[in-house]
Amino acid sequence: MYMVILWSIVFSVTTVSSIILLGDRNLIAGNLFSYNRIVYLLLHWKFFLAMSLAIGARISFIMINNSLLKIPFLADNSTTLTAFITSISFVFIAIGNYLFLDEKISLQHGLGAFLILIGIWVMLK
């Protein structure tokens, strides 16, 4: 179970970092349908780093699934459980966006995060 937790943290960190990088208002503002703006976005260092982190998130998804396969009572549903477990990243995405992109967190966001955490806990029991 420790490996599931470790890889879930790696998944969350890589996902949040990727989203924060691509959520930069200066990077995504303007007409993204213009050729020049698309080329600018695709060649920007933040885009390359974010895409590398996204690949890291996919690898950590696989590692979570692999770790669950090694737990006998969870192995039969490992991919489904992995998908639910990775939903914890939504909580960290909201926190990261609040801290780094100046987005607001409402009571509804807090309640949703709480429900995600409770749901994951219930599912793994």
DSSP file (Angstrom, degrees, kcal/mol; ACC not computed):
  #  RESIDUE AA STRUCTURE BP1 BP2  ACC     N-H-->O    O-->H-N    N-H-->O    O-->H-N    TCO  KAPPA ALPHA  PHI   PSI    X-CA   Y-CA   Z-CA
    1    1 A M     >        0   0    0      0, 0.0     4,-2.0     0, 0.0     5,-0.2   0.000 360.0 360.0 360.0 -28.3    0.0    0.0    0.0
    2    2 A Y  H  >  +     0   0    0      1,-0.2     4,-2.7     2,-0.2     5,-0.1   0.872 360.0  52.1 -63.7 -35.7    3.0    2.3    0.6
    3    3 A M  H  > S+     0   0    0      2,-0.2     4,-2.8     1,-0.2     5,-0.2   0.870 106.3  54.0 -68.5 -35.1    3.9    2.2   -3.1
    4    4 A V  H  > S+     0   0    0      2,-0.2     4,-1.8     1,-0.2    -2,-0.2   0.930 111.7  45.5 -61.4 -44.5    0.4    3.1   -4.0
    5    5 A I  H  X S+     0   0    0     -4,-2.0     4,-2.1     2,-0.2    -2,-0.2   0.934 113.2  49.7 -64.9 -46.3    0.6    6.2   -1.8
    6    6 A L  H  X S+     0   0    0     -4,-2.7     4,-2.2     1,-0.2    -2,-0.2   0.942 113.9  44.2 -58.3 -49.8    4.1    7.1   -3.1
    7    7 A W  H  X S+     0   0    0     -4,-2.8     4,-2.5     1,-0.2    -1,-0.2   0.798 109.9  56.9 -69.2 -27.4    3.0    6.8   -6.7
    8    8 A S  H  X S+     0   0    0     -4,-1.8     4,-2.4    -5,-0.2    -1,-0.2   0.883 107.8  48.0 -68.0 -37.9   -0.2    8.7   -6.0
    9    9 A I  H  X S+     0   0    0     -4,-2.1     4,-2.8     2,-0.2     5,-0.2   0.925 111.9  49.1 -66.3 -44.2    1.9   11.6   -4.6
   10   10 A V  H  X S+     0   0    0     -4,-2.2     4,-2.5     1,-0.2     5,-0.3   0.925 111.5  50.3 -60.4 -43.9    4.2   11.5   -7.7
   11   11 A F  H  X S+     0   0    0     -4,-2.5     4,-2.4     1,-0.2     5,-0.2   0.938 112.5  46.4 -58.3 -47.7    1.1   11.5   -9.9
   12   12 A S  H  X S+     0   0    0     -4,-2.4     4,-2.8     1,-0.2     5,-0.3   0.915 113.0  48.4 -64.1 -44.1   -0.4   14.5   -8.1
   13   13 A V  H  X S+     0   0    0     -4,-2.8     4,-2.4     1,-0.2     5,-0.2   0.925 114.8  44.4 -64.3 -44.9    2.8   16.5   -8.1
   14   14 A T  H  X S+     0   0    0     -4,-2.5     4,-2.1    -5,-0.2    -1,-0.2   0.900 116.0  47.3 -68.4 -38.8    3.5   15.9  -11.8
   15   15 A T  H  X S+     0   0    0     -4,-2.4     4,-2.3    -5,-0.3    -2,-0.2   0.946 114.4  45.7 -65.9 -48.3   -0.1   16.6  -12.8
   16   16 A V  H  X S+     0   0    0     -4,-2.8     4,-2.7    -5,-0.2     5,-0.2   0.926 113.3  49.7 -61.8 -45.3   -0.4   19.8  -10.7
   17   17 A S  H  X S+     0   0    0     -4,-2.4     4,-2.3    -5,-0.3    -1,-0.2   0.909 110.9  49.8 -61.5 -42.1    3.0   21.1  -11.9
   18   18 A S  H  X S+     0   0    0     -4,-2.1     4,-2.0    -5,-0.2    -1,-0.2   0.917 113.1  46.0 -62.2 -44.0    2.0   20.5  -15.5
   19   19 A I  H  X S+     0   0    0     -4,-2.3     4,-1.1     2,-0.2    -2,-0.2   0.892 111.0  51.9 -69.0 -39.5   -1.3   22.3  -15.1
   20   20 A I  H  < S+     0   0    0     -4,-2.7     3,-0.3     2,-0.2     4,-0.3   0.920 109.8  50.1 -62.9 -42.8    0.2   25.2  -13.3
   21   21 A L  H >< S+     0   0    0     -4,-2.3     3,-0.9     1,-0.2    -1,-0.2   0.915 115.9  41.1 -61.4 -43.1    2.8   25.7  -16.0
   22   22 A L  H 3< S+     0   0    0     -4,-2.0    -1,-0.2     1,-0.2    -2,-0.2   0.564 104.7  67.9 -83.9  -7.3    0.1   25.6  -18.8
   23   23 A G  T 3<  +     0   0    0     -4,-1.1     2,-0.3    -3,-0.3    -1,-0.2   0.419  66.2 128.8 -89.4   2.0   -2.2   27.8  -16.7
   24   24 A D    X>  -     0   0    0     -3,-0.9     4,-1.9    -4,-0.3     3,-0.9  -0.422  56.2-145.8 -59.7 117.1    0.0   30.8  -17.0
   25   25 A R  H 3> S+     0   0    0     -2,-0.3     4,-1.4     1,-0.3    -1,-0.2   0.847  97.0  54.1 -57.6 -36.7   -2.3   33.5  -18.2
   26   26 A N  H 34 S+     0   0    0      1,-0.2    -1,-0.3     2,-0.2    -2,-0.1   0.819 109.7  48.9 -67.6 -29.4    0.5   35.2  -20.3
   27   27 A L  H <4 S+     0   0    0     -3,-0.9    -2,-0.2     1,-0.2    -1,-0.2   0.875 120.9  31.6 -77.7 -38.5    1.1   31.9  -22.1
   28   28 A I  H  < S+     0   0    0     -4,-1.9    -2,-0.2    13,-0.0     4,-0.2   0.449  93.9 107.9-103.8  -0.6   -2.5   31.0  -23.0
   29   29 A A     <  +     0   0    0     -4,-1.4     2,-0.1    -5,-0.2    -5,-0.0  -0.320  63.1  32.5 -72.9 160.5   -3.9   34.5  -23.5
   30   30 A G  S    S-     0   0    0      1,-0.0     2,-1.1     2,-0.0    -3,-0.0  -0.363 110.5 -27.6  92.0-171.7   -4.8   35.8  -26.9
   31   31 A N    >   -     0   0    0      1,-0.2     3,-1.4    -2,-0.1     6,-0.3  -0.695  49.8-176.0 -85.5 100.2   -6.0   34.0  -30.0
   32   32 A L  T 3  S+     0   0    0     -2,-1.1    -1,-0.2     1,-0.3    -3,-0.0   0.464  78.3  70.1 -77.0   1.1   -4.7   30.5  -29.8
   33   33 A F  T 3  S+     0   0    0      4,-0.1     2,-0.3     5,-0.0    -1,-0.3   0.490  78.0  96.9 -93.2  -4.0   -6.1   29.8  -33.3
   34   34 A S  S <> S-     0   0    0     -3,-1.4     4,-2.2     1,-0.1     5,-0.2  -0.642  79.2-128.8 -85.5 145.4   -3.5   32.0  -35.0
   35   35 A Y  H  > S+     0   0    0     -2,-0.3     4,-2.5     1,-0.2     5,-0.2   0.912 106.6  50.5 -57.3 -47.7   -0.5   30.3  -36.4
   36   36 A N  H  > S+     0   0    0      1,-0.2     4,-2.4     2,-0.2    -1,-0.2   0.888 111.0  48.3 -61.6 -40.4    2.0   32.6  -34.7
   37   37 A R  H  > S+     0   0    0     -6,-0.3     4,-2.4     2,-0.2    -1,-0.2   0.889 111.2  49.8 -70.1 -38.1    0.4   32.1  -31.3
   38   38 A I  H  X S+     0   0    0     -4,-2.2     4,-2.9     2,-0.2    -2,-0.2   0.929 112.4  47.5 -65.1 -44.5    0.3   28.3  -31.6
   39   39 A V  H  X S+     0   0    0     -4,-2.5     4,-1.9     2,-0.2    -2,-0.2   0.919 111.2  52.0 -62.1 -43.3    4.0   28.2  -32.7
   40   40 A Y  H  X S+     0   0    0     -4,-2.4     4,-0.6    -5,-0.2    -2,-0.2   0.932 112.9  44.9 -57.7 -46.9    4.8   30.5  -29.7
   41   41 A L  H >< S+     0   0    0     -4,-2.4     3,-1.0     1,-0.2     6,-0.3   0.935 113.1  49.4 -62.8 -47.9    3.0   28.1  -27.3
   42   42 A L  H 3< S+     0   0    0     -4,-2.9    -1,-0.2     1,-0.2    -2,-0.2   0.768 115.5  43.4 -66.8 -26.0    4.5   24.9  -28.8
   43   43 A L  H 3< S+     0   0    0     -4,-1.9    -1,-0.2    -5,-0.2    -2,-0.2   0.438  87.7 112.2 -98.8  -0.6    8.0   26.3  -28.6
   44   44 A H  S XX S-     0   0    0     -3,-1.0     4,-1.6    -4,-0.6     3,-0.5  -0.496  72.1-129.0 -74.9 142.1    7.8   27.8  -25.2
   45   45 A W  H 3> S+     0   0    0      1,-0.2     4,-2.5     2,-0.2     5,-0.2   0.827 107.9  58.9 -60.4 -33.0    9.9   26.2  -22.4
   46   46 A K  H 3> S+     0   0    0      1,-0.2     4,-2.7     2,-0.2    -1,-0.2   0.882 103.7  51.7 -65.4 -36.3    6.9   25.9  -20.2
   47   47 A F  H <> S+     0   0    0     -3,-0.5     4,-2.4    -6,-0.3    -2,-0.2   0.933 110.8  47.3 -64.3 -46.0    5.0   23.8  -22.8
   48   48 A F  H  X S+     0   0    0     -4,-1.6     4,-2.0     2,-0.2    -2,-0.2   0.921 115.0  45.6 -62.5 -44.1    8.0   21.4  -23.1
   49   49 A L  H  X S+     0   0    0     -4,-2.5     4,-2.4     2,-0.2    -2,-0.2   0.918 112.6  50.9 -65.4 -43.1    8.3   21.1  -19.3
   50   50 A A  H  X S+     0   0    0     -4,-2.7     4,-2.1     1,-0.2    -2,-0.2   0.892 110.2  49.4 -62.0 -40.1    4.6   20.7  -18.8
   51   51 A M  H  X S+     0   0    0     -4,-2.4     4,-1.9     2,-0.2    -1,-0.2   0.881 109.9  51.4 -68.3 -37.1    4.4   17.9  -21.5
   52   52 A S  H  X S+     0   0    0     -4,-2.0     4,-2.0     2,-0.2    -2,-0.2   0.915 110.9  48.4 -63.4 -42.7    7.4   16.1  -19.9
   53   53 A L  H  X S+     0   0    0     -4,-2.4     4,-2.2     1,-0.2    -2,-0.2   0.870 107.6  55.5 -65.1 -36.3    5.5   16.3  -16.5
   54   54 A A  H  X S+     0   0    0     -4,-2.1     4,-1.9     2,-0.2    -1,-0.2   0.887 106.9  49.8 -63.8 -38.1    2.4   15.0  -18.2
   55   55 A I  H  X S+     0   0    0     -4,-1.9     4,-2.3     2,-0.2    -1,-0.2   0.907 108.8  53.2 -65.0 -40.5    4.3   12.0  -19.4
   56   56 A G  H  X S+     0   0    0     -4,-2.0     4,-2.4     1,-0.2    -2,-0.2   0.876 106.5  52.9 -60.1 -37.7    5.6   11.5  -15.9
   57   57 A A  H  X S+     0   0    0     -4,-2.2     4,-2.0     2,-0.2    -1,-0.2   0.899 108.3  49.9 -64.7 -40.5    2.0   11.5  -14.7
   58   58 A R  H  X S+     0   0    0     -4,-1.9     4,-1.9     2,-0.2    -2,-0.2   0.904 110.9  49.6 -65.4 -40.1    1.1    8.8  -17.1
   59   59 A I  H  X S+     0   0    0     -4,-2.3     4,-2.1     1,-0.2    -2,-0.2   0.919 110.3  49.8 -64.8 -42.0    4.0    6.7  -16.0
   60   60 A S  H  X S+     0   0    0     -4,-2.4     4,-2.3     2,-0.2    -1,-0.2   0.842 106.0  57.3 -67.5 -30.9    3.0    7.1  -12.4
   61   61 A F  H  X S+     0   0    0     -4,-2.0     4,-2.3     2,-0.2    -1,-0.2   0.932 108.0  47.5 -58.9 -45.7   -0.6    6.1  -13.3
   62   62 A I  H  X S+     0   0    0     -4,-1.9     4,-2.6     1,-0.2    -2,-0.2   0.892 111.0  51.2 -62.2 -39.9    0.9    2.9  -14.6
   63   63 A M  H  X S+     0   0    0     -4,-2.1     4,-2.3     2,-0.2    -1,-0.2   0.851 108.1  51.4 -69.9 -34.0    3.0    2.4  -11.5
   64   64 A I  H  X S+     0   0    0     -4,-2.3     4,-2.4     2,-0.2    -1,-0.2   0.949 112.0  47.3 -62.7 -47.9   -0.1    2.9   -9.2
   65   65 A N  H  X S+     0   0    0     -4,-2.3     4,-1.8     1,-0.2    -2,-0.2   0.917 111.9  50.1 -59.2 -44.8   -1.9    0.3  -11.2
   66   66 A N  H  X S+     0   0    0     -4,-2.6     4,-0.7     1,-0.2    -1,-0.2   0.893 110.0  50.5 -61.6 -41.0    1.1   -2.0  -11.0
   67   67 A S  H >< S+     0   0    0     -4,-2.3     3,-0.7     1,-0.2    -1,-0.2   0.883 109.3  51.1 -65.5 -38.6    1.3   -1.6   -7.2
   68   68 A L  H >< S+     0   0    0     -4,-2.4     3,-1.7     1,-0.2     6,-0.3   0.837 100.7  62.9 -68.0 -31.8   -2.4   -2.3   -6.8
   69   69 A L  H 3< S+     0   0    0     -4,-1.8    -1,-0.2     1,-0.3    -2,-0.2   0.761  98.3  57.8 -62.3 -23.6   -2.0   -5.5   -8.9
   70   70 A K  T << S+     0   0    0     -3,-0.7    -1,-0.3    -4,-0.7    -2,-0.2   0.483  88.8  81.3 -87.1  -3.1    0.3   -6.8   -6.1
   71   71 A I  S X> S-     0   0    0     -3,-1.7     3,-2.1    -4,-0.2     4,-1.6  -0.904  75.0-149.7-104.4 109.0   -2.4   -6.4   -3.4
   72   72 A P  T 34 S+     0   0    0      0, 0.0     4,-0.5     0, 0.0     3,-0.3   0.830  91.8  47.4 -51.9 -44.9   -4.5   -9.5   -3.7
   73   73 A F  T 34 S+     0   0    0      1,-0.2    -4,-0.1     2,-0.1    -5,-0.0   0.570 121.5  37.9 -78.3  -5.3   -7.9   -8.0   -2.5
   74   74 A L  T X4 S+     0   0    0     -3,-2.1     3,-1.1    -6,-0.3    -1,-0.2   0.507  91.7  89.3-113.9 -10.8   -7.5   -5.0   -4.8
   75   75 A A  G >< S+     0   0    0     -4,-1.6     3,-1.4    -3,-0.3     4,-0.2   0.828  78.6  61.4 -61.6 -36.0   -5.9   -6.7   -7.9
   76   76 A D  G 3  S+     0   0    0     -4,-0.5    -1,-0.3     1,-0.3     3,-0.1   0.770 117.5  29.7 -64.6 -24.9   -9.2   -7.6   -9.6
   77   77 A N  G <> S+     0   0    0     -3,-1.1     4,-2.8     1,-0.1    -1,-0.3  -0.054  80.2 131.1-121.8  31.3  -10.2   -3.9   -9.9
   78   78 A S  H <> S+     0   0    0     -3,-1.4     4,-2.5     1,-0.2     5,-0.1   0.866  72.8  46.3 -60.5 -41.9   -6.7   -2.3  -10.1
   79   79 A T  H  > S+     0   0    0     -4,-0.2     4,-2.1     2,-0.2    -1,-0.2   0.918 114.9  46.7 -69.3 -41.7   -7.3    0.0  -13.2
   80   80 A T  H  > S+     0   0    0      2,-0.2     4,-2.0     1,-0.2    -2,-0.2   0.932 114.3  48.1 -62.7 -45.6  -10.7    1.2  -11.9
   81   81 A L  H  X S+     0   0    0     -4,-2.8     4,-3.2     1,-0.2     5,-0.2   0.896 108.8  54.3 -62.3 -40.2   -9.2    1.8   -8.4
   82   82 A T  H  X S+     0   0    0     -4,-2.5     4,-2.4    -5,-0.3    -1,-0.2   0.919 106.9  51.1 -60.0 -43.5   -6.2    3.6  -10.0
   83   83 A A  H  < S+     0   0    0     -4,-2.1     4,-0.4     1,-0.2    -1,-0.2   0.910 114.2  43.7 -61.3 -42.0   -8.6    6.0  -11.9
   84   84 A F  H >< S+     0   0    0     -4,-2.0     3,-1.2     1,-0.2     4,-0.2   0.912 112.1  52.6 -69.2 -42.0  -10.4    6.8   -8.6
   85   85 A I  H >< S+     0   0    0     -4,-3.2     3,-1.8     1,-0.3    -2,-0.2   0.893 103.9  56.7 -61.6 -39.8   -7.2    7.2   -6.6
   86   86 A T  T >< S+     0   0    0     -4,-2.4     3,-1.8     1,-0.3    -1,-0.3   0.637  85.6  81.1 -70.4 -10.7   -5.8    9.6   -9.1
   87   87 A S  T X> S+     0   0    0     -3,-1.2     3,-1.5    -4,-0.4     4,-0.5   0.685  73.6  77.9 -66.3 -14.5   -8.9   11.8   -8.6
   88   88 A I  H X> S+     0   0    0     -3,-1.8     4,-1.3     1,-0.3     3,-1.0   0.780  77.7  72.8 -62.1 -24.2   -7.0   13.0   -5.5
   89   89 A S  H <> S+     0   0    0     -3,-1.8     4,-2.8     1,-0.2    -1,-0.3   0.799  84.1  66.9 -61.6 -26.2   -5.0   15.2   -7.9
   90   90 A F  H <> S+     0   0    0     -3,-1.5     4,-2.1    -4,-0.2    -1,-0.2   0.882  98.9  51.3 -60.7 -36.4   -8.1   17.4   -8.3
   91   91 A V  H <X S+     0   0    0     -3,-1.0     4,-1.9    -4,-0.5    -1,-0.2   0.939 113.5  43.4 -63.9 -47.3   -7.7   18.4   -4.7
   92   92 A F  H  X S+     0   0    0     -4,-1.3     4,-3.0     1,-0.2    -2,-0.2   0.825 109.7  57.0 -70.7 -31.2   -4.0   19.3   -5.2
   93   93 A I  H  X S+     0   0    0     -4,-2.8     4,-2.8     2,-0.2     5,-0.2   0.929 107.4  48.5 -63.0 -44.8   -4.8   21.0   -8.5
   94   94 A A  H  X S+     0   0    0     -4,-2.1     4,-1.9     2,-0.2    -2,-0.2   0.914 114.2  46.0 -61.8 -42.5   -7.2   23.4   -6.8
   95   95 A I  H  X S+     0   0    0     -4,-1.9     4,-2.5     2,-0.2    -2,-0.2   0.926 113.9  48.6 -66.4 -44.7   -4.7   24.1   -4.0
   96   96 A G  H  X>S+     0   0    0     -4,-3.0     4,-3.0     1,-0.2     5,-0.5   0.904 110.9  49.8 -62.3 -42.2   -1.9   24.7   -6.6
   97   97 A N  H  X5S+     0   0    0     -4,-2.8     6,-1.9     1,-0.2     4,-1.5   0.871 111.7  49.9 -64.4 -36.2   -4.1   27.0   -8.7
   98   98 A Y  H  <5S+     0   0    0     -4,-1.9     4,-0.5     4,-0.2    -2,-0.2   0.929 117.4  39.6 -64.9 -45.8   -4.9   28.9   -5.6
   99   99 A L  H  <5S+     0   0    0     -4,-2.5    -2,-0.2    -5,-0.1    -3,-0.2   0.878 131.4  21.5 -74.1 -38.9   -1.3   29.3   -4.5
  100  100 A F  H  <5S+     0   0    0     -4,-3.0    -3,-0.2    -5,-0.2    -2,-0.2   0.696 129.4  36.9-108.6 -22.4    0.4   29.9   -7.9
  101  101 A L  S  <<S-     0   0    0     -4,-1.5    -3,-0.2    -5,-0.5    -2,-0.1   0.298  98.6-120.8-115.8   8.6   -2.3   31.2  -10.3
  102  102 A D        +     0   0    0     -4,-0.5    -4,-0.2     1,-0.2     2,-0.2   0.790  57.1 154.7  57.7  32.0   -4.3   33.3   -7.8
  103  103 A E        -     0   0    0     -6,-1.9     2,-0.3    -9,-0.1    -1,-0.2  -0.561  41.7-114.5 -85.1 157.8   -7.5   31.4   -8.4
  104  104 A K        -     0   0    0     -2,-0.2     2,-0.5     0, 0.0    -1,-0.1  -0.642  15.2-148.6 -96.1 148.4  -10.1   31.4   -5.6
  105  105 A I        -     0   0    0     -2,-0.3     2,-0.1    -7,-0.1   -10,-0.0  -0.975  18.9-164.2-115.1 124.7  -11.3   28.4   -3.6
  106  106 A S     >  -     0   0    0     -2,-0.5     4,-2.1     1,-0.1     5,-0.1  -0.436  37.7 -99.5 -99.3 175.5  -14.9   28.5   -2.4
  107  107 A L  H  > S+     0   0    0      1,-0.2     4,-2.5     2,-0.2     5,-0.2   0.870 124.8  56.3 -60.7 -37.5  -16.8   26.5    0.2
  108  108 A Q  H  > S+     0   0    0      2,-0.2     4,-2.5     1,-0.2    -1,-0.2   0.893 105.8  50.2 -62.9 -40.3  -18.1   24.3   -2.6
  109  109 A H  H  > S+     0   0    0      2,-0.2     4,-2.6     1,-0.2    -2,-0.2   0.928 111.1  49.3 -62.8 -44.4  -14.6   23.5   -3.7
  110  110 A G  H  X S+     0   0    0     -4,-2.1     4,-2.3     2,-0.2    -2,-0.2   0.906 111.6  48.3 -61.2 -43.1  -13.6   22.6   -0.2
  111  111 A L  H  X S+     0   0    0     -4,-2.5     4,-2.3     2,-0.2    -1,-0.2   0.908 111.3  50.5 -64.2 -42.0  -16.7   20.3    0.2
  112  112 A G  H  X S+     0   0    0     -4,-2.5     4,-2.2     2,-0.2    -2,-0.2   0.912 110.2  49.5 -62.1 -42.6  -15.9   18.7   -3.1
  113  113 A A  H  X S+     0   0    0     -4,-2.6     4,-2.3     1,-0.2    -1,-0.2   0.909 110.3  51.2 -62.3 -42.2  -12.3   18.0   -2.0
  114  114 A F  H  X S+     0   0    0     -4,-2.3     4,-2.5     1,-0.2    -2,-0.2   0.910 109.6  49.8 -61.6 -43.0  -13.5   16.6    1.2
  115  115 A L  H  X S+     0   0    0     -4,-2.3     4,-2.7     2,-0.2    -1,-0.2   0.876 108.9  52.4 -65.1 -37.8  -15.9   14.2   -0.6
  116  116 A I  H  X S+     0   0    0     -4,-2.2     4,-2.3     2,-0.2    -2,-0.2   0.945 111.3  46.7 -61.7 -47.4  -13.1   13.1   -2.9
  117  117 A L  H  X S+     0   0    0     -4,-2.3     4,-2.1     1,-0.2    -2,-0.2   0.909 114.1  46.9 -63.2 -42.9  -10.8   12.3    0.0
  118  118 A I  H  X S+     0   0    0     -4,-2.5     4,-2.7     1,-0.2     5,-0.2   0.909 111.1  53.0 -64.9 -41.3  -13.6   10.4    1.9
  119  119 A G  H  X S+     0   0    0     -4,-2.7     4,-2.3     2,-0.2    -2,-0.2   0.900 109.8  47.1 -61.6 -41.9  -14.5    8.5   -1.3
  120  120 A I  H  X S+     0   0    0     -4,-2.3     4,-1.8     2,-0.2    -1,-0.2   0.922 112.6  49.9 -65.8 -43.0  -11.0    7.3   -1.8
  121  121 A W  H  X S+     0   0    0     -4,-2.1     4,-0.5     1,-0.2    -2,-0.2   0.924 112.9  46.3 -61.0 -45.2  -10.7    6.3    1.8
  122  122 A V  H >< S+     0   0    0     -4,-2.7     3,-0.9     1,-0.2    -1,-0.2   0.901 110.6  53.5 -63.8 -41.5  -14.0    4.3    1.7
  123  123 A M  H 3< S+     0   0    0     -4,-2.3    -1,-0.2     1,-0.3    -2,-0.2   0.842 108.3  48.9 -64.9 -34.5  -13.1    2.7   -1.6
  124  124 A L  H 3<        0   0    0     -4,-1.8    -1,-0.3     1,-0.2    -2,-0.2   0.520 360.0 360.0 -86.8  -4.2   -9.8    1.3   -0.2
  125  125 A K    <<        0   0    0     -3,-0.9    -1,-0.2    -4,-0.5    -2,-0.2   0.452 360.0 360.0 -86.8 360.0  -11.3   -0.1    3.0
